[in-house]
Amino acid sequence: MKKAVFIDKDGTLIKNVPYNVDTRLITFEEQVIPALRLLQSNGYQLIIISNQPGIAFGYFSEEAIQQVYQFIATRLLLQGIELNGFYYCPHHVEGTNRPYAKACYCRKPMPGLLLKAAMDIDIDLESSWMIGDILHDCEAGNRAGCATILLNTGNETEWVLNNNRRPDYVCSSWSEAAGIIIQYANAKASVERV
């Protein structure tokens, strides 16, 4: 089985521009490129996990979000980074686009997207991580059985903590987050060799 780093898109991988599908407005978060290179070189699959309620609200189509993904994937590939998957939830219970206006198991903080990715790509969730900028991301990762990192960039506004929502680590930068993941993997490998 493979190990993965599941990555929230908006506010974690790229700067958060609400409901954006205009590729001209997409910019990567600081330090994300070297961090992803490091993680990939250490054997981690890189998988985007994203809530996209703009589809449920009729702001943009699934085709538009796929174009955003292709843009991000191409930009990363030019930096030597290959994305291994993109999983998104198009639903919202208050949506106006009827087919997508419903409760679901894939919208974070539920773990459905991570579980689907794990099945599709043969991921060992216990050896994997979820990185996000809000506690809903961490809760989804915790519920799926991953270790979790909150990238504390100021986007979390609720700070309601319980066992499901408590991140394993809180980091202020991508370089810190990647360092923790590699350090943890090296420590685990050392224990397994003994």
C-alpha positions in Angstrom: 0.0 0.0 0.0 1.0 3.6 -0.6 1.3 6.5 1.8 -0.2 9.9 0.9 -0.4 13.5 1.9 -4.0 14.7 1.4 -4.0 18.4 0.7 -6.8 20.9 1.0 -6.9 23.2 -2.0 -8.1 26.7 -1.1 -6.1 28.4 1.6 -3.7 25.5 1.9 -2.3 24.6 -1.6 -3.3 27.9 -3.2 -4.3 31.3 -1.9 -7.9 31.4 -0.9 -10.0 33.4 -3.5 -13.7 32.4 -2.6 -15.5 30.5 -5.3 -12.7 31.2 -7.9 -12.4 29.3 -11.2 -10.4 32.0 -12.9 -7.0 30.5 -13.4 -5.5 34.0 -13.7 -6.2 34.5 -10.0 -4.5 31.2 -8.8 -1.3 31.6 -6.9 0.4 29.0 -4.7 0.9 29.4 -1.0 4.4 30.2 0.2 6.9 27.4 0.5 4.5 24.9 -1.0 6.6 23.9 -4.0 9.8 22.8 -2.1 7.6 21.2 0.5 5.7 19.1 -2.1 8.9 18.2 -3.8 10.3 16.9 -0.5 7.2 14.9 0.3 7.1 13.4 -3.2 10.8 12.5 -3.1 10.1 10.6 0.2 7.4 8.4 -1.4 4.2 10.3 -0.6 1.3 10.4 -3.1 0.0 14.0 -3.3 -3.8 14.1 -3.4 -6.0 17.2 -3.4 -9.2 17.0 -1.2 -11.5 19.9 -1.6 -15.0 21.1 -0.8 -16.4 22.9 -3.9 -19.9 24.1 -2.8 -19.8 26.7 -5.6 -21.1 23.9 -7.8 -24.1 23.3 -5.5 -24.8 27.1 -5.5 -24.6 27.3 -9.3 -21.5 29.6 -9.3 -19.6 27.3 -11.6 -19.7 23.9 -13.2 -17.9 20.7 -12.5 -16.1 21.2 -15.9 -14.8 24.6 -14.6 -13.4 23.0 -11.4 -11.8 20.3 -13.5 -10.1 23.0 -15.6 -8.8 24.6 -12.3 -7.4 21.2 -11.4 -5.7 20.8 -14.8 -4.2 24.2 -14.4 -2.8 23.5 -10.9 -1.5 20.0 -12.0 0.2 21.5 -15.0 1.9 24.3 -13.0 3.1 21.8 -10.5 4.3 19.4 -13.1 6.5 22.2 -14.5 8.1 22.3 -11.1 8.7 18.6 -11.1 5.7 17.7 -8.9 3.1 15.2 -10.0 -0.3 15.2 -8.4 -1.8 11.7 -7.9 -5.4 12.7 -7.5 -8.1 15.3 -7.1 -11.2 14.6 -5.1 -13.8 17.2 -4.5 -17.3 17.5 -3.0 -19.8 19.4 -5.2 -22.6 19.3 -2.6 -24.1 21.7 -0.1 -27.3 21.1 1.8 -28.4 24.7 1.1 -27.4 24.6 -2.5 -29.7 26.0 -5.3 -28.5 23.6 -8.0 -30.9 20.8 -7.2 -28.8 17.7 -8.0 -26.1 18.9 -5.7 -28.3 20.4 -2.9 -28.0 17.6 -0.4 -26.2 16.3 2.7 -23.5 13.9 1.9 -20.6 11.8 3.3 -18.0 13.4 1.1 -18.1 17.0 2.3 -15.4 17.7 4.9 -15.5 17.4 7.9 -16.8 13.9 6.8 -14.1 11.5 5.6 -15.7 10.3 2.3 -13.3 11.9 -0.1 -10.2 10.5 1.7 -11.8 7.0 2.0 -12.6 7.0 -1.8 -9.1 8.2 -2.7 -7.6 5.5 -0.4 -9.7 2.8 -2.2 -8.9 4.1 -5.7 -5.2 4.5 -5.2 -4.5 1.8 -2.6 -3.5 4.2 0.2 -2.6 3.1 3.7 -4.5 5.8 5.7 -2.5 5.1 8.9 0.7 6.1 7.1 -0.9 9.1 5.6 -1.5 12.8 6.5 -4.1 15.4 5.9 -3.0 19.0 5.7 -5.6 21.9 5.8 -6.1 25.4 6.9 -9.2 24.9 8.9 -10.3 22.3 11.5 -12.9 20.7 9.2 -9.9 19.5 7.2 -8.3 18.0 10.3 -11.6 16.4 11.3 -11.9 14.7 7.9 -8.4 13.4 8.2 -8.9 12.2 11.8 -12.1 10.4 10.9 -10.3 8.7 8.0 -7.5 7.5 10.3 -4.7 9.8 9.1 -2.4 12.0 11.0 -3.4 15.7 10.7 -1.7 19.1 10.4 -3.5 22.4 10.7 -1.6 24.9 8.6 -2.5 27.9 10.8 -2.6 30.8 8.3 -5.4 32.6 10.0 -8.3 31.0 8.0 -9.8 29.1 10.9 -12.4 31.2 12.6 -14.4 28.8 14.8 -11.7 27.1 16.9 -14.2 24.6 18.3 -12.0 21.7 19.4 -13.0 18.1 20.3 -11.4 14.8 19.8 -12.3 14.6 16.1 -11.3 18.2 15.4 -8.0 18.3 17.2 -5.0 18.3 14.8 -1.9 16.2 15.6 0.2 19.2 14.8 -0.3 23.0 14.2 2.2 24.5 11.8 2.8 28.1 10.6 4.4 27.1 7.3 4.6 24.5 4.6 8.3 23.9 5.4 7.5 23.1 9.0 4.6 20.8 8.0 6.8 18.8 5.5 9.6 18.6 8.1 7.3 17.1 10.7 6.0 14.5 8.2 9.5 13.4 7.1 10.7 13.4 10.7 7.8 11.2 11.7 8.3 8.8 8.8 12.0 8.5 9.5 11.3 7.8 13.2 8.7 5.1 12.3 11.1 3.5 9.8 13.8 3.4 12.5 11.5 1.6 15.0 10.4 -0.9 12.3 14.0 -1.8 11.5 14.8 -2.6 15.2 
